[in-house]
Amino acid sequence: MVRTPQKRSVALVITNDKSEFLIVQRPEDDEDPLAGVWGFPAITMHDAETEIEAAVRVGPVKLGVDVEVGAKIGGQTCERDGVVFHLSDYAATICGGRAPQVPQRDTTLTQYVDLTFTSNPAELFDAARKGSACAQIYLEYLGIDWRPHKQAGAPQRPPREVRPKWS
């Protein structure tokens, strides 16, 4: 029996004191279906690593900051291109007073090309619609319908102000 390859990842929903959340832009890459989209900083877990250990690693490796990891927001398992992906979103805050910066030096990992804080969940719609599990998890957690509507001109639920419920 052939075992389907597995990939485990975690993403961080980093909030600031203005109730905004950090989004990062992926680099352009013809091989990446999420190229150029805005989403959450994420990392693939090492074999023996826990989700919390990986979540803590996101800060310095992807953003150049230390983070305090909070509650798990949600998770999703899906299959894409013959690989089963397991992804979890965690709430987090930046500690130590430094501002996040991209890209970082480790070129063995996907490094982001831009970042910003926003309070508008609609910024994640493109990523969610292209298959970003971390964006889908967070939007569903907020109760926001990010799926495209089949009827032209059909109203979409407007994004509401983000007030983290996990703090």
ROTIKE-554589 format. One line per field, with one value per residue (C-alpha): residue in one letter; x, y, z; residue number from 1. Coordinates in pm, whole numbers, plus 50000, padded with zeros to 5 digits. Layout:
<sites>
type <- a / ...
xx <- X / ...
yy <- Y / ...
zz <- Z / ...
seq <- NUM / ...
</sites>
This chain:
<sites>
type <- m / v / r / t / p / q / k / r / s / v / a / l / v / i / t / n / d / k / s / e / f / l / i / v / q / r / p / e / d / d / e / d / p / l / a / g / v / w / g / f / p / a / i / t / m / h / d / a / e / t / e / i / e / a / a / v / r / v / g / p / v / k / l / g / v / d / v / e / v / g / a / k / i / g / g / q / t / c / e / r / d / g / v / v / f / h / l / s / d / y / a / a / t / i / c / g / g / r / a / p / q / v / p / q / r / d / t / t / l / t / q / y / v / d / l / t / f / t / s / n / p / a / e / l / f / d / a / a / r / k / g / s / a / c / a / q / i / y / l / e / y / l / g / i / d / w / r / p / h / k / q / a / g / a / p / q / r / p / p / r / e / v / r / p / k / w / s
xx <- 50000 / 50139 / 50112 / 50002 / 50270 / 50181 / 50276 / 50208 / 50219 / 50118 / 50026 / 50010 / 49736 / 49948 / 49748 / 49861 / 49718 / 49492 / 49307 / 49477 / 49629 / 49953 / 49940 / 50237 / 50272 / 50413 / 50674 / 50590 / 50663 / 50523 / 50516 / 50319 / 49939 / 49949 / 50216 / 50170 / 49875 / 49843 / 49800 / 49939 / 50301 / 50332 / 50593 / 50622 / 50675 / 50985 / 50924 / 50954 / 50824 / 50499 / 50258 / 50350 / 50725 / 50672 / 50448 / 50720 / 50973 / 50763 / 50854 / 51234 / 51260 / 50995 / 50963 / 51278 / 51085 / 50996 / 50632 / 50410 / 50178 / 49823 / 49520 / 49465 / 49209 / 49135 / 49271 / 49209 / 49315 / 49294 / 49453 / 49624 / 49853 / 49876 / 49980 / 49766 / 49810 / 49738 / 49741 / 49655 / 49614 / 49730 / 49677 / 50002 / 50151 / 50496 / 50707 / 51035 / 50946 / 51093 / 50896 / 50859 / 51064 / 51065 / 51239 / 51463 / 51799 / 51708 / 51662 / 51580 / 51227 / 50968 / 51040 / 50775 / 50817 / 50596 / 50391 / 50131 / 49881 / 49514 / 49174 / 49000 / 48944 / 48853 / 49229 / 49237 / 48964 / 49203 / 49424 / 49124 / 48976 / 49309 / 49325 / 49510 / 49402 / 49526 / 49311 / 49011 / 49040 / 49050 / 48768 / 48547 / 48636 / 48511 / 48197 / 48278 / 48174 / 48481 / 48356 / 48265 / 47892 / 47761 / 47502 / 47654 / 47608 / 47505 / 47571 / 47852 / 47852 / 48059 / 48365 / 48313 / 48561 / 48813 / 48807 / 49001 / 48777 / 49066 / 49239
yy <- 50000 / 50340 / 50603 / 50951 / 51212 / 51442 / 51803 / 51971 / 52349 / 52627 / 52987 / 53285 / 53544 / 53815 / 54104 / 54443 / 54683 / 54841 / 54510 / 54480 / 54156 / 54106 / 53983 / 53896 / 53878 / 53564 / 53606 / 53564 / 53206 / 53027 / 52698 / 52836 / 52858 / 53117 / 53336 / 53705 / 53664 / 53815 / 53575 / 53483 / 53397 / 53019 / 52749 / 52377 / 52173 / 51961 / 51588 / 51587 / 51943 / 52029 / 52285 / 52533 / 52490 / 52552 / 52852 / 53008 / 52946 / 53147 / 53474 / 53475 / 53266 / 53444 / 53789 / 53853 / 53893 / 53692 / 53597 / 53488 / 53215 / 53210 / 52992 / 52768 / 52935 / 52632 / 52373 / 52218 / 51905 / 51889 / 51706 / 51895 / 51764 / 51420 / 51555 / 51566 / 51906 / 51963 / 52331 / 52508 / 52880 / 53019 / 53360 / 53543 / 53875 / 54020 / 54058 / 54237 / 54567 / 54496 / 54550 / 54256 / 54271 / 54072 / 53904 / 53724 / 53567 / 53197 / 53127 / 52758 / 52869 / 53078 / 53435 / 53703 / 54018 / 54258 / 54288 / 54513 / 54527 / 54552 / 54533 / 54428 / 54050 / 54097 / 54132 / 53751 / 53669 / 53621 / 53383 / 53189 / 53153 / 53026 / 52756 / 52915 / 52706 / 52960 / 53236 / 53002 / 52894 / 53253 / 53380 / 53087 / 53153 / 53511 / 53381 / 53554 / 53395 / 53425 / 53192 / 53352 / 53369 / 53207 / 53474 / 53787 / 54084 / 53868 / 54053 / 53935 / 53974 / 54284 / 54224 / 54315 / 54479 / 54228 / 54179 / 53866 / 53635 / 53421 / 53686
zz <- 50000 / 49898 / 50169 / 50058 / 50137 / 50429 / 50493 / 50830 / 50863 / 51100 / 51030 / 51264 / 51294 / 51453 / 51596 / 51719 / 51978 / 51712 / 51651 / 51312 / 51185 / 50994 / 50635 / 50417 / 50040 / 49881 / 49605 / 49237 / 49130 / 48824 / 49020 / 49319 / 49293 / 49575 / 49415 / 49484 / 49722 / 50068 / 50359 / 50699 / 50777 / 50787 / 50809 / 50740 / 51054 / 51112 / 51171 / 51552 / 51601 / 51778 / 51635 / 51909 / 51847 / 51476 / 51548 / 51766 / 51486 / 51236 / 51410 / 51380 / 51061 / 50853 / 51016 / 51219 / 51547 / 51853 / 51895 / 52178 / 52056 / 52188 / 52125 / 51829 / 51600 / 51384 / 51148 / 50812 / 50627 / 50249 / 49958 / 49678 / 49405 / 49566 / 49909 / 50224 / 50390 / 50760 / 50856 / 51181 / 51251 / 51586 / 51742 / 51818 / 51916 / 51855 / 52168 / 52225 / 52061 / 51717 / 51397 / 51157 / 50837 / 50514 / 50350 / 50595 / 50504 / 50497 / 50126 / 50184 / 50283 / 50103 / 50205 / 50177 / 49968 / 50164 / 50481 / 50634 / 50918 / 50821 / 50986 / 50662 / 50631 / 50261 / 50202 / 50242 / 49985 / 49692 / 49891 / 50025 / 49677 / 49541 / 49810 / 50103 / 50400 / 50656 / 50500 / 50473 / 50839 / 50965 / 50745 / 50846 / 51211 / 51163 / 50994 / 50664 / 50335 / 50110 / 49837 / 49504 / 49447 / 49130 / 49060 / 48909 / 49136 / 49432 / 49756 / 49976 / 50349 / 50425 / 50642 / 51004 / 51232 / 51359 / 51733 / 51826 / 52030 / 52153 / 52365
seq <- 1 / 2 / 3 / 4 / 5 / 6 / 7 / 8 / 9 / 10 / 11 / 12 / 13 / 14 / 15 / 16 / 17 / 18 / 19 / 20 / 21 / 22 / 23 / 24 / 25 / 26 / 27 / 28 / 29 / 30 / 31 / 32 / 33 / 34 / 35 / 36 / 37 / 38 / 39 / 40 / 41 / 42 / 43 / 44 / 45 / 46 / 47 / 48 / 49 / 50 / 51 / 52 / 53 / 54 / 55 / 56 / 57 / 58 / 59 / 60 / 61 / 62 / 63 / 64 / 65 / 66 / 67 / 68 / 69 / 70 / 71 / 72 / 73 / 74 / 75 / 76 / 77 / 78 / 79 / 80 / 81 / 82 / 83 / 84 / 85 / 86 / 87 / 88 / 89 / 90 / 91 / 92 / 93 / 94 / 95 / 96 / 97 / 98 / 99 / 100 / 101 / 102 / 103 / 104 / 105 / 106 / 107 / 108 / 109 / 110 / 111 / 112 / 113 / 114 / 115 / 116 / 117 / 118 / 119 / 120 / 121 / 122 / 123 / 124 / 125 / 126 / 127 / 128 / 129 / 130 / 131 / 132 / 133 / 134 / 135 / 136 / 137 / 138 / 139 / 140 / 141 / 142 / 143 / 144 / 145 / 146 / 147 / 148 / 149 / 150 / 151 / 152 / 153 / 154 / 155 / 156 / 157 / 158 / 159 / 160 / 161 / 162 / 163 / 164 / 165 / 166 / 167
</sites>
